[in-house]
Amino acid sequence: MRRTPTTAVPADEQMLACLHSPACPTAESEEREAAVPVASHPEQGWSLLCNGVLLFDDTGELLPNGTIVAPHRPQMAMA
């Protein structure tokens, strides 16, 4: 267990317990990519967000429950 000044967070929930103010969007939220990065490895092409989402440089995602979100880059408008 990791202890914080106000509460104890079980080890298996540490990654999912957002202490930011305002709280980061949950992994189930459509805005999940707006969560704060807690680990970043640009040389490997991924970042771990506060809500437990692995965000890849190609915009793909791996959610904490194992769900894969396919890359979803915005399409360029043709001039």
MDTraj code that builds the backbone (N, CA, C; nanometers):
import mdtraj as md
import numpy as np

residues = "MET ARG ARG THR PRO THR THR ALA VAL PRO ALA ASP GLU GLN MET LEU ALA CYS LEU HIS SER PRO ALA CYS PRO THR ALA GLU SER GLU GLU ARG GLU ALA ALA VAL PRO VAL ALA SER HIS PRO GLU GLN GLY TRP SER LEU LEU CYS ASN GLY VAL LEU LEU PHE ASP ASP THR GLY GLU LEU LEU PRO ASN GLY THR ILE VAL ALA PRO HIS ARG PRO GLN MET ALA MET ALA".split()
xyz = np.array([
    [0.0828, -0.1172, 0.0000],
    [0.0000, 0.0000, 0.0000],
    [0.0877, 0.1241, 0.0000],
    [0.0517, 0.2240, -0.0804],
    [0.1212, 0.3520, -0.0821],
    [0.0412, 0.4503, 0.0017],
    [0.1045, 0.5197, 0.0892],
    [0.0336, 0.6158, 0.1748],
    [0.0490, 0.7567, 0.1184],
    [-0.0627, 0.8263, 0.1143],
    [-0.0633, 0.9673, 0.0763],
    [-0.0991, 1.0460, 0.2014],
    [-0.0873, 1.1761, 0.1997],
    [-0.1164, 1.2526, 0.3218],
    [-0.2576, 1.2338, 0.3766],
    [-0.3549, 1.2022, 0.2913],
    [-0.4922, 1.1953, 0.3405],
    [-0.5538, 1.0566, 0.3325],
    [-0.4936, 0.9650, 0.2561],
    [-0.5583, 0.8359, 0.2366],
    [-0.4563, 0.7296, 0.2007],
    [-0.4941, 0.6045, 0.2157],
    [-0.4110, 0.4924, 0.1718],
    [-0.4700, 0.4383, 0.0429],
    [-0.3845, 0.4176, -0.0561],
    [-0.4293, 0.3687, -0.1856],
    [-0.3705, 0.2301, -0.2069],
    [-0.4550, 0.1266, -0.2258],
    [-0.4026, -0.0073, -0.2502],
    [-0.3101, -0.0068, -0.3717],
    [-0.2054, -0.0890, -0.3679],
    [-0.1051, -0.0920, -0.4742],
    [-0.1656, -0.1159, -0.6113],
    [-0.2676, -0.2021, -0.6218],
    [-0.3261, -0.2321, -0.7520],
    [-0.4142, -0.1194, -0.8040],
    [-0.4419, -0.0182, -0.7222],
    [-0.5238, 0.0951, -0.7648],
    [-0.4445, 0.2249, -0.7718],
    [-0.3153, 0.2219, -0.7417],
    [-0.2358, 0.3438, -0.7401],
    [-0.2427, 0.4162, -0.8733],
    [-0.2294, 0.3430, -0.9825],
    [-0.2281, 0.4029, -1.1139],
    [-0.3625, 0.4668, -1.1468],
    [-0.4703, 0.4150, -1.0887],
    [-0.6031, 0.4619, -1.1234],
    [-0.6562, 0.5680, -1.0282],
    [-0.5808, 0.6021, -0.9256],
    [-0.6264, 0.6993, -0.8275],
    [-0.5693, 0.8368, -0.8612],
    [-0.6468, 0.9180, -0.9303],
    [-0.6029, 1.0519, -0.9705],
    [-0.6143, 1.1468, -0.8527],
    [-0.5049, 1.2154, -0.8244],
    [-0.5038, 1.3123, -0.7152],
    [-0.4945, 1.4546, -0.7674],
    [-0.5092, 1.4729, -0.8997],
    [-0.5010, 1.6071, -0.9585],
    [-0.6303, 1.6848, -0.9314],
    [-0.6168, 1.8158, -0.9341],
    [-0.7331, 1.9010, -0.9166],
    [-0.7378, 2.0001, -1.0320],
    [-0.8395, 1.9952, -1.1150],
    [-0.9522, 1.9024, -1.1148],
    [-0.9055, 1.7624, -1.1562],
    [-0.9837, 1.6646, -1.1188],
    [-0.9492, 1.5251, -1.1473],
    [-0.9409, 1.5003, -1.2979],
    [-0.8487, 1.4140, -1.3371],
    [-0.8329, 1.3778, -1.4779],
    [-0.9535, 1.2960, -1.5244],
    [-0.9831, 1.2998, -1.6551],
    [-1.0919, 1.2168, -1.7073],
    [-1.0613, 1.0684, -1.6838],
    [-1.1629, 0.9900, -1.6603],
    [-1.1443, 0.8466, -1.6391],
    [-1.1087, 0.7781, -1.7704],
    [-1.0622, 0.6556, -1.7613],
    [-1.0274, 0.5786, -1.8805],
    [-1.1500, 0.5486, -1.9659],
    [-1.2679, 0.5503, -1.9071],
    [-1.3919, 0.5224, -1.9806],
    [-1.4467, 0.6467, -2.0509],
    [-1.3952, 0.7634, -2.0155],
    [-1.4434, 0.8895, -2.0696],
    [-1.3943, 0.9098, -2.2131],
    [-1.4729, 0.9802, -2.2930],
    [-1.4315, 1.0149, -2.4291],
    [-1.3112, 1.1097, -2.4266],
    [-1.2930, 1.1834, -2.3184],
    [-1.1835, 1.2794, -2.3052],
    [-1.0617, 1.2187, -2.2371],
    [-1.0514, 1.0857, -2.2312],
    [-0.9459, 1.0175, -2.1562],
    [-0.8046, 1.0609, -2.1942],
    [-0.7821, 1.1044, -2.3182],
    [-0.6482, 1.1446, -2.3626],
    [-0.6020, 1.2746, -2.2970],
    [-0.6921, 1.3469, -2.2312],
    [-0.6571, 1.4721, -2.1651],
    [-0.5972, 1.4503, -2.0264],
    [-0.5890, 1.3261, -1.9800],
    [-0.5310, 1.2982, -1.8491],
    [-0.3821, 1.3329, -1.8488],
    [-0.3290, 1.3576, -1.7317],
    [-0.1894, 1.3970, -1.7150],
    [-0.0974, 1.2763, -1.7371],
    [0.0071, 1.2920, -1.8201],
    [0.1053, 1.1836, -1.8356],
    [0.1843, 1.1656, -1.7060],
    [0.2000, 1.0410, -1.6621],
    [0.2801, 1.0125, -1.5431],
    [0.4106, 0.9447, -1.5802],
    [0.4192, 0.8926, -1.7012],
    [0.5430, 0.8355, -1.7546],
    [0.5401, 0.8555, -1.9049],
    [0.6549, 0.8948, -1.9587],
    [0.6613, 0.9195, -2.1019],
    [0.7877, 0.8556, -2.1576],
    [0.7723, 0.7814, -2.2663],
    [0.8855, 0.7177, -2.3328],
    [0.8762, 0.7449, -2.4821],
    [0.9061, 0.8691, -2.5238],
    [0.8932, 0.9038, -2.6654],
    [0.9827, 0.8204, -2.7555],
    [1.0964, 0.7740, -2.7021],
    [1.1847, 0.6901, -2.7821],
    [1.1216, 0.5555, -2.8141],
    [1.0232, 0.5150, -2.7340],
    [0.9500, 0.3912, -2.7571],
    [0.8110, 0.4172, -2.8133],
    [0.7677, 0.5428, -2.8136],
    [0.6416, 0.5791, -2.8757],
    [0.5184, 0.5650, -2.7885],
    [0.5319, 0.5769, -2.6553],
    [0.4145, 0.5664, -2.5695],
    [0.4275, 0.6526, -2.4454],
    [0.3107, 0.6802, -2.3859],
    [0.3015, 0.7514, -2.2584],
    [0.1955, 0.6832, -2.1726],
    [0.2186, 0.6806, -2.0433],
    [0.1209, 0.6294, -1.9474],
    [0.0518, 0.7488, -1.8860],
    [-0.0809, 0.7520, -1.8949],
    [-0.1582, 0.8626, -1.8395],
    [-0.2031, 0.8307, -1.6980],
    [-0.2384, 0.9331, -1.6237],
    [-0.2811, 0.9211, -1.4846],
    [-0.3984, 0.8239, -1.4672],
    [-0.4838, 0.8161, -1.5680],
    [-0.6017, 0.7301, -1.5595],
    [-0.5727, 0.5853, -1.5994],
    [-0.4456, 0.5508, -1.6218],
    [-0.4087, 0.4137, -1.6530],
    [-0.4077, 0.3807, -1.8014],
    [-0.4362, 0.4769, -1.8865],
    [-0.4377, 0.4558, -2.0312],
    [-0.2954, 0.4632, -2.0851],
    [-0.2584, 0.3653, -2.1692],
    [-0.1340, 0.3734, -2.2449],
    [-0.1682, 0.4403, -2.3767],
    [-0.1069, 0.5538, -2.4024],
    [-0.1328, 0.6311, -2.5234],
    [-0.0109, 0.6188, -2.6137],
    [-0.0329, 0.5731, -2.7361],
    [0.0758, 0.5521, -2.8308],
    [0.0858, 0.6695, -2.9271],
    [0.2057, 0.6921, -2.9810],
    [0.2293, 0.8043, -3.0718],
    [0.1404, 0.8010, -3.1954],
    [0.0971, 0.6831, -3.2365],
    [0.0105, 0.6749, -3.3553],
    [-0.1354, 0.7016, -3.3198],
    [-0.1628, 0.7464, -3.1980],
    [-0.2938, 0.7783, -3.1398],
    [-0.3737, 0.6546, -3.1003],
    [-0.3158, 0.5375, -3.1075],
    [-0.3809, 0.4177, -3.0539],
    [-0.3730, 0.4208, -2.9018],
    [-0.4586, 0.3430, -2.8372],
    [-0.4637, 0.3410, -2.6911],
    [-0.4860, 0.1994, -2.6405],
    [-0.4335, 0.1720, -2.5229],
    [-0.4623, 0.0491, -2.4507],
    [-0.5208, 0.0910, -2.3169],
    [-0.6474, 0.0554, -2.2938],
    [-0.7165, 0.0951, -2.1708],
    [-0.6813, -0.0010, -2.0582],
    [-0.6973, 0.0404, -1.9331],
    [-0.6626, -0.0453, -1.8200],
    [-0.7358, -0.1791, -1.8180],
    [-0.8554, -0.1861, -1.8764],
    [-0.9304, -0.3111, -1.8763],
    [-0.8907, -0.4032, -1.9920],
    [-0.7897, -0.3625, -2.0711],
    [-0.7413, -0.4446, -2.1815],
    [-0.8015, -0.4099, -2.3168],
    [-0.8963, -0.3181, -2.3195],
    [-0.9579, -0.2761, -2.4449],
    [-0.8569, -0.2004, -2.5296],
    [-0.8551, -0.2311, -2.6587],
    [-0.7672, -0.1630, -2.7531],
    [-0.8491, -0.0608, -2.8297],
    [-0.7992, 0.0615, -2.8387],
    [-0.8613, 0.1659, -2.9191],
    [-0.7690, 0.1872, -3.0392],
    [-0.8212, 0.1644, -3.1578],
    [-0.7417, 0.1772, -3.2795],
    [-0.6946, 0.3205, -3.2993],
    [-0.5823, 0.3385, -3.3679],
    [-0.5362, 0.4742, -3.3974],
    [-0.6460, 0.5553, -3.4658],
    [-0.6543, 0.6826, -3.4280],
    [-0.7612, 0.7665, -3.4797],
    [-0.7094, 0.9062, -3.5100],
    [-0.6110, 0.9110, -3.5969],
    [-0.5558, 1.0395, -3.6393],
    [-0.6612, 1.1167, -3.7165],
    [-0.6648, 1.2473, -3.6983],
    [-0.7602, 1.3275, -3.7760],
    [-0.7239, 1.3235, -3.9237],
    [-0.8243, 1.3201, -4.0080],
    [-0.8012, 1.3194, -4.1518],
    [-0.7709, 1.4612, -4.1995],
    [-0.6750, 1.4732, -4.2872],
    [-0.6381, 1.6039, -4.3424],
    [-0.7421, 1.6431, -4.4468],
    [-0.7860, 1.7659, -4.4402],
    [-0.8818, 1.8162, -4.5387],
    [-0.8091, 1.8434, -4.6699],
    [-0.8691, 1.8043, -4.7793],
    [-0.8109, 1.8281, -4.9115],
    [-0.8469, 1.9684, -4.9555],
    [-0.7493, 2.0458, -4.9992],
    [-0.7741, 2.1843, -5.0409],
    [-0.8190, 2.1911, -5.1834],
])
top = md.Topology()
chain = top.add_chain()
for i, resn in enumerate(residues, 1):
    res = top.add_residue(resn, chain, resSeq=i)
    for name in ("N", "CA", "C"):
        top.add_atom(name, md.element.get_by_symbol(name[0]), res)
traj = md.Trajectory(xyz[None], top)
